Amino acid sequence: MRSFLARLATVLAALAALVAAPGVATAAPSRAADDWNPPANLVQPLGEVWNHVESTYPDLYGFRNYGWDQVMANRGSVNYCVRWESDAPVSAALRDQVHAALKKQFAKWMAAMVENGKGHNAWPYTNVPVNIVGWAVKNRSTLQWTDNSVDVYAGNLDSGGAPQCSPDCGRFFHQDGNYSRCPGGAARHYDQSLWLTKGFQGGAGGDWGQRVGQEYFTGALNQENIHIYLHEVGHTFGLDDFYDWTPTGQCCFLMKAGSATQITDFDKWMLRDFWRHLKSRYGL
């Protein structure tokens, strides 16, 4: 539920770290034959969506920090940091509930890439584990546990005053994979942040992770679908918003904010189509 301009700003910010990188492709790559078999009624709207993506994304094929890139770089997993921008206390039990909900919800998108027990269209993973490696808070006393199951970053604030895990450990800041300055090394790096902000309305998402209200997420821990978070993960994997147009024959789907509360068949096939157009960069 973010504006197109917010998505564009996120993309351009990440690209700033890449403009000097040699050998970055900026044109659509050639592709091998595809295992592409969407339902007949989705062929036209999927084509409309991809045409829109190609005409509106500023560096669709050159950008190298989609969720796809992160999973592939980790050989089938994703690391998260939780940014707790709230003074509400966090018990060990609540921490574990947040972890469990995050893993369950992220897995819903990854399940959309699996068909009959195997990855769709050369997607190499049937399961993508989520590892939560750190929590960031303004004050250590907010976290009411003493074990070392995750790294704790207290008082490490971004330019806006929000707590963050160490930039030295963040993929957004080190897309070359060099985590030599991360205290825990590459194993403790984070690809995305789950940013939980007290009083935050709606959501935001991009290659850096997802931001939703702290009260919203903790209040939805037992829900089957934490739909605002799910919508924002769609952006992490490159999917667009649909504020000003609707593909032919489609009324209600997760990426059209407010029209669905779970991943629909159309969302699934949009995800698969994005992968179809990027897979050749991994030699697939």
Phi, psi and omega in degrees: 000053178241160181284159177301323181294325178295318178297318181297320179296319179297316180298314183292325178296317179292325181293335181302329180281351188248347189298334181269356184288130181286150171076016180278124181285138178241359178249161179300125181287155174287154185228148174283175179303141183257147168269082190237109186219056179293158175305145185304324183287350180258352184300310182295309181296325177296320177297321178297317180298313183292323176299321179293317179300312182297330183270348185242335180284132186289332181210058188308311186267342179274335182295135189233030178223032170296165173306326177303314182297323181292313179298316182293321179296327180271002182058043170107024177212172178222138176254137181240149165245138174260121177259106185263091181267071184197155176264003178292134182292151180238111175281167176299324180294317178295318176307312183293327177292319177298316179300313183296318180293319179300313180297317182296316183290316179300322182297337180295320176292319181292328177294334179292345179264007182245133180225123178054042174080007178221161180295138180285132171055050177074008172299123193276001187233136174263350178210134180238095181298145175251125178248123176265113189256347183201156171234138178243132179219161175288318183234129182303328182295345178295329182266116188262054173215159183238356180287169184248036182293332174226155174287142179246129178243110182248129177078008176269100189251147176279184185295340178266002179087010180268142180293143179216151169292163186304127174303333178297342182253002187263132179296324179306324181269344185223067183286355173277358179079011180270102179249033185295337180263359177286127183307324180265002181076189185301327182296336182253013176289163175234139179271324184222159174244137166264104188261110184251110188246126179300128177080002182286134181255141180074218182198170175213151181202155178184198181295338180281343181136211185222144178234126176219172179293139178298316180294321180298309185293314182291333177283346183250013187303329183261005178282151178293323180228116174270084201292328178293315176301314180301317178302316183290327175296325175305320177294322179302326179267012171101352184291148188266170169272164180226063182281326190239008176200161180225129178300151183307127174080003183246125180251323195221110178206159191302319184285351168265094192308132177088357184255349179204156182242012176208166178292123181262175178299322180293319175301315180302315183284333171295319177299313180297326179291323177297314177300317181304323183275350181248344192300332183294338178293343177257011180076024182249000000 
